[in-house]
Amino acid sequence: MSSNPYDWLEKSLATIHRANWYRSVKTIDSLPDAVVNLEGKKVINFASNDYLGLAGDERLIEAAIQATQQYGTGSTGSRLLSGHRELHQELENAIASLKQTESALVFSSGYLANLGTITTLVGQKDLILTDKYNHSSLKNGAKLSGAKIIEYNHCDIPDLILKLQQNRSLYRRCLIITDSVFSMDGDLCPLPQLISLAEQFDCMLLVDEAHATGVMGKTGAGCVEHFNCTGKQLIQIGTLSKALGSLGGYVAGSATLIDFLRNRAPSWIYTTALSPADTAAALSAIAIIQTEPSRRKQLWRNIHYLQQQLSQFNLLPSASPIICLGLTTPEQALKLAQQLTEAGIFAPAIRPPTVPTSRLRFSVMATHQTEHLQQLITQLTSNYYFS
Ligand SMILES: *Cc1c(COP(=O)(O)O)cnc(C)c1O
């Protein structure tokens, strides 16, 4: 019995390597933008969630600096203890106003917003119905809640109806959870149908607007606005870290929901409040989103252009800035991502276990110039692997 209890780590890592699932970090040493310095090489950036190009915007940077000078680098405590600042309230008001909800609450990340909200709303007597392609934070929130979890097939309403009919009456509360823009696919959940099913079967409905906030809808409020569902009873989650260019997460909904979360959500109560810099940057981003719709319009022009120019490829269905090129194996995805990087284009290979099938994932930004998009198109069309 001289075995080392940590030996399995190396063996597991070796298995990850063999499957071509191994991942490691890459260093960017420039401002976040449409073109970045990646490991010393200038590349066009199709790997960023900064859809509106706000993460490097002067105004956000200035807001973060000012807030830091005024309030310091850390918020020094949880919100209920010593961490609450007027800035947090201003940000929550701005989010509620953007989303047209009664109230909103900011968390330290979108991941924590999902963990905290789901675990607070349901428990062992309850049921969660979850889309198969939901984000990791929704899946892990569901597990942590202790509720019975049933997955329905991706965006498959008949499958969801069947599962509701078979199971709803066996449980106390029921929560349906879904991404609104699916983060690794780019397609949208069938929100109007989900809302009417939730009403019909007496379920709560939680939508994760992480990739939709600032991007979807006439005012950038998200998919709920895009589908004309503003004002419906819903639990909306989102992040401040994608189109809003900062860090943090939010929940938007009724005043009662938010009040309840403030009293019960462990990942809000027992964690340090969002830093002054992050809070101020997000606040500045929301003001820009509301006053500069031209950024969103430019983003959508870029999306439509790229979709149209790449229509001969095996693109996964998408209605968002996330455009995926379906591939057959992880090796192929890795090799192509590598070739693109060498050609000056940065786009990640997304592989199992993150997704069921390998793909290259391109994120469009408002700040991509036509020539950036053209270079991507040229690279893909000239590469025989794709045609
Ligand atoms: C990115 C993302 C999150 C997590 O947000 P963070 O603020 O980065 O923690 C949650 N849900 C979805 C769908 C996401 O894409």
The ligand as an SDF file (V2000), in Angstrom:
LIG
                    3D

 15 15  0  0  0  0  0  0  0  0999 V2000
  -20.7180   33.6170  -19.6180 C   0  0  0  0  0  0  0  0  0  0  0  0
  -21.9880   33.0190  -19.1720 C   0  0  0  0  0  0  0  0  0  0  0  0
  -22.3300   32.9720  -17.8170 C   0  0  0  0  0  0  0  0  0  0  0  0
  -21.3670   33.3750  -16.7400 C   0  0  0  0  0  0  0  0  0  0  0  0
  -21.2220   34.7260  -16.6610 O   0  0  0  0  0  0  0  0  0  0  0  0
  -19.9270   35.3150  -15.9000 P   0  0  0  0  0  0  0  0  0  0  0  0
  -20.3460   36.6770  -15.5230 O   0  0  0  0  0  0  0  0  0  0  0  0
  -18.8260   35.2740  -16.8790 O   0  0  0  0  0  0  0  0  0  0  0  0
  -19.7010   34.4300  -14.7260 O   0  0  0  0  0  0  0  0  0  0  0  0
  -23.5650   32.4900  -17.4700 C   0  0  0  0  0  0  0  0  0  0  0  0
  -24.4240   32.0300  -18.3940 N   0  0  0  0  0  0  0  0  0  0  0  0
  -24.1200   32.0300  -19.7040 C   0  0  0  0  0  0  0  0  0  0  0  0
  -25.1110   31.5320  -20.6920 C   0  0  0  0  0  0  0  0  0  0  0  0
  -22.8880   32.5120  -20.1310 C   0  0  0  0  0  0  0  0  0  0  0  0
  -22.5690   32.4900  -21.4210 O   0  0  0  0  0  0  0  0  0  0  0  0
  1  2  1  0
  2  3  1  0
  2 14  2  0
  3  4  1  0
  3 10  2  0
  4  5  1  0
  5  6  1  0
  6  7  2  0
  6  8  1  0
  6  9  1  0
 10 11  1  0
 11 12  2  0
 12 13  1  0
 12 14  1  0
 14 15  1  0
M  END
$$$$
